[in-house]
Amino acid sequence: MASTFGVSKKFGPSGGPTETDNQNYMHLIGADVLAGNANDYQTGSNQITIPPSSNAFSYEAWFRAKWTGTYHTITTVKFWRSSGPNPTGVTYKYATPGVAAASYATPVNTASSLATTAIPTSEPGSSNVDTEGSAPNITSKFVVLQMTVASTASPGDVGESQFTWKWTES
């Protein structure tokens, strides 16, 4: 038997957030609101203006992996940005294990206190995502993402990136 994998996104105020399962897209330029249906939220609703100096920030995006089905354990969870352009002045950051939040907080569009490390662009040598729970309902801790745009960025679309999840299951 094998696990079933999905990614959910949580957004909105911490007092009454919304969590949507089975996300196919991990938008980083959206406002922290639902725009349309649960599979098409935040699309282009909060484009980031290149600042004249310093940095501008996307809203934090709070994702977590979920495994269901028949399995014993999920270990060695890895997450990285596996493809996509590397535009000048744009950095994709995430919260590393030990920093990643177990509980949700309202996303900010200022410098994140959690997403402070550049997302790896190749497969990490070891786990970089913590998990919690037990089979058949294991989840990762939240992977908090944020895009930083520096004053040195070029105008235009930054293009799409692909993010990869990998794990060991038994």
Beta strands, then each sheet from edge to edge (+ up, - down):
strand 1: 3-11
strand 2: 18-20
strand 3: 55-57
strand 4: 61-69
strand 5: 74-83
strand 6: 90-94
strand 7: 117-118
strand 8: 131-132
strand 9: 138-140
strand 10: 143-150
strand 11: 162-169
sheet 1: 2+ 1- 4+ 9- 8+
sheet 2: 2+ 1- 4+ 10- 3+
sheet 3: 2+ 1- 4+ 10- 6+ 7-
sheet 4: 5+ 11-
end
